[in-house]
Each structure stands twice: as C-alpha cells, then as structure tokens.
Amino acid sequence: MNDEYTPTYAVDDYEQITEGQATILFPRNNEVFYNPVQQFNRDMSIAAIKTWRDITAEAKLARYNRSTNPAKSKPSPKFTILEALAASGLRSVRYAKEIENIDYILTNDLLADAVESIRRNAHFNGISQQLVRANQGDAISVMYAQRDKKRFSVVDLDPYGTAAPFIDGALHAVENGGLICVTCTDLAILASNNHPETCFAKYGGNPLKAEFCHELALRLVVHSIQQAANRQRRYIEPLMSCSIDFYVRIFVRVHDRPLMVKTVASQTGAVYHCRHCGSFATQPFGAIVPGKGENSKFRIASAPTADRLCANCGSTQDIGGPCWIGPLHNADFVQRMYDAVSKTDKTVYGTQPRMQGMLKVILEELQDVPFHYNLATLSSAVRTACPPLIKINSALLNAGYRVSGVHTRTGSIKTDAPMHVVWDAIRAHVKEIGRSPHIVEGSPEDRILSAEITTDISFALHDDAEPESRRIKLVRFQMNPEKFWGPKARHTEAPKAKQDSTKRKQQTQSTQAIAAADDALTVAEGVEAVDLDAKKKPKTE
C-alpha cells in the first residue's frame, strides 16, 4: 500500500458529478475516463455485492453454529474488494460509501493520473486511505501477486473492451466462495459474425449472427471464465449474467470443488443455427449417467444432434461455441437481490426502476433452457405477419410445455418445446390467417409450411401467457438512455501530451513568423535574402 498523504487540489478546477452517495471531481480536460450510462452497471454491482455478502455471511455463521470445536472463533462479517481497473475511482468510492462491512478496497490503475484521481475523489468524499487504498500497478501483476497472500473476497473487472486478459489473474486473486464481477464491452466481437477468429482467440468459442446472439455472448464469456477456473481445479457458479446496452455484466461465485469440475463437459457444448429460419439445436460435449449408489459416471455425449442442413427448411446451418449451456443465473440469488432492491428507498439507486425490471425478467427466464427464438424472425422465415407474443405463448403452454421471455431481446420466446412444436404453432397461425401468395413451391418457406401439424395447437388464452413483469408494468426493456450513448473513447494520458504538442506547434509557428519578419526587414534594407530551402547556391551580382 502507498504511504498516506493528503492530495492537494482546487475544487473549482473540476466539474462535480454526483452518482449514488458519491460525488467525484471530474477533470474538465477529461483526463480520466467516465461514462454516465454505466451508472446502471454500478447500481447493479452494488446490489449484487450486498446480496453475495449477506448470503456468504449467513453460510459462514451457519457453519460456525454447527461446529463443535470450542476454539473456533465467530466469523467476521468483514470482506475485501479489488477493483483492478479503477480509472476515476468512482466505483470504489461508491462501494466504500454504500456497502457495509468492507474491510478495505484495493483500487488499482496503471496510469498515474488515474491513481491521483482515485486519491483525490476518496479524500473529497471523506473516505480514509485505509478503506480505499489507491494503487498504481499493472492489473494482471497485481492479481497474480495475491496467489501466495490472503486473497480478495470480491474482484471487480470493468475494463475498456474485453476482460479476457484479466480473467486468469482474477481467479488467482479471489478466495474460495468469493465473487468475481466481469464486464466486457466488445459486443462487436461477441455478438456478431464479423470477426469469429478474434472471438475464438479471446473467449475460446465462435459467435453467431443469430436472434440469440446476446445470450450467446453471455455464454461465451461464462465459458471462458469456467475454463480458466477449471485449469486451477476451481469451479465457477454463474449467479447472474446480464446483457446490458453495449456490454455484458456477469457475476460468478468461485468454488474450490474439483468434483464439480467434472460436470463442466455436460454443461458445455456447441449450438447449430439455421441461417434462414432461425431453428437451432444444442450439442453438449459430455453426459452424466448414474453409477453405483449415489455416484455418477461421466461419459462423452452422443452426436450429432443436428444435420448439416436444417431439418425444417433445408437451409445451411452454422455452428457456434463451444460455450456454456448450463444455467446463466442462480434463481435464489436473483430473487434475494430483487427483493432487496424493491424494498430499498428510491433515492439509493438512480436506476432502480430498470433494475427491478431486469431482475424480474431474469427471474422469469427458464434457467435450464439455453437460447431462445425471436417471434419476428420465425414469422419472417415463412412470410407471415408476426402474431402477438401472448398468442404463441398460449399455444405452447396449452400444449403442455413451459415458456418464458428473455431479458436479452424483446419479442422472444424461451421454451422447452421441441423445434417442430414451435413451428406447429407458427403453421397453425399461418393456416388461420392465410398463406402468402409470394411463397414459391420448393422454397424454404414452402418446406416449413407444407409439413404436417402433429401437435394439438390451441390459441385459447392461457393464464400464464403474459409474464408478471409485463402485468405489473415494470421497465422490462430500456430505451436508449441518452443521445449518442454507448462506450466512450478509451482513456489515455494523451490529453496532456496533446497539450504539449499544441504548445510546441504554437511556439514553432511563432518562431517562424518572427524569422519571416526579420527576412522581410533585411530585404527591405537592400540586403539579399538567402532562400534556405533552395538546393542551388544563390546568384551573385
């Protein structure tokens, strides 16, 4: 930890920005990165860390109460946080002021001006240097240095772009049962097929340009974290995985449980996706079968689950992954977080309505079903008008299947119904309103609609067809928060260098102007001026 000192600054030189209980001094020349749209990220992180803290404290206390060892001391509720890439220090300042029972926060950044900003903002908010400990260092080196020391309870990674280079270090820096919070803003890589080679290099899997591309982005990041953990004989449990605006934010709990590592193959797999109709099928890489007694055996999964061509329309299929196909959320964790946020005073979280909406939709998602369909895409594939979501939900529910929405995309359906049942519902809808006259015989649209309906489809309104989040009118899908919103420019120390460069340019221009004036004066006095740029010698009289 750095020696304590009191930072000196003039408040009038800075713009004051208040978020939550923190007010930071933001340099007018933008020397440190700040993005107001990320307030939702910070609000969700504070609520998630509080929920993790409460669950962890209860578990420790329960183990203590069950213990018969009289020498065992009562566990302390205190915990530590590492913010590896802190920038202005706003996140750490908010954590320090809004989360109870923090022992200390190591607030790290590589740049000297960012570290100075951290100290300045902590001091301005009345936070001791023992609670928020500013540190200048390479994030990866700082995290790896914790391997032989007391590890942190929480590690927060909020980089510009990908978190891939920092994941392994974070797993070395976090304690057993600890929490890792990960942000990745490179959705241009994770949620499209523009650069599959880059995505594979960073996350170990291929993305897809599909209706569920944002859910796949979450699963690719979780897969990357899981694989890094497994190499250390550790297992990560996704507590909550959120697709937000232009980034993903994932919260995972780390366990030292080598036995759980054996289950990862059965929760990892690939996904086949039809380019035309949006049909998909998952292919797990492993299987778990019953063994002797309560033991289990681990097997290689049977393959393939899909053909090269789509079974519904005959079009070519793409393959995405490997990715995580297990649960993305822990329902108990999300429920506790939702309850806590709902009971909290509205002045605590500036984005509380959106928090409640996202948490509720996540709670409604089917946790054991990977990926989803988009109703507009399915309708477009057969050239028909898109039916109301509640109509298709009712058809699937009436057929005996489960169905839910998703937080990653509006107008989408997550269901455990087989693909042919979903298409039966669409076929029944088309039969009801009439087939498009523009469909050519033998086309992919014709192949889908010509198939026989084998499911008893009823569009009678089902009681559960409309999700509760919609009935109680929560903010389910956020509109663009502001004009030109999105990731800001990457922070560097360039502004100061740019200022110096501008000053040197001005000085050079001034020197050249003075020299030009002197030359003009010399010529006026009858003395010939020499052209310094000419390669020839000047002529003489």
Secondary structure, DSSP 4 states (H G I P E B T S, - for coil): -PPP------GGGEEEEEETTEEEEEETT--S---GGGHHHHHHHHHHHHHHHHHHHHHHHHHHHH---TTPPPPP--EEEEESS-TTSHHHHHHHHHSTTEEEEEEEESSHHHHHHHHHHHHHTT--TTTEEEEES-HHHHHHTTTTSPPEEEEEE--SS--HHHHHHHHHHEEEEEEEEEEE--HHHHTSSS-HHHHHHHHSSB---STTHHHHHHHHHHHHHHHHHHTTT-EEEEEEEEEETTEEEEEEEEE--HHHHTTTGGGEEEEEEETTT--EEEEESEEEEE-STT-EEEEEPP--SS-SB-TTT--BEEEEEEEE-S-SS-HHHHHHHHHHHHHS-TTT-TTHHHHHHHHHHHHHS-TT----EEHHHHHHHTT-PPPPHHHHHHHHHHTT--EE--SSSTTEEEESS-HHHHHHHHHHHHHHH---TTPPTTSHHHHHHHS---S----SPPTTSS-HHHHTT---SPPP-STT-S--PPP-SHHHHHHHHHHHHHHHHHHHHHHHHHHHHHHHTTPPPP-TT-SSPPP--
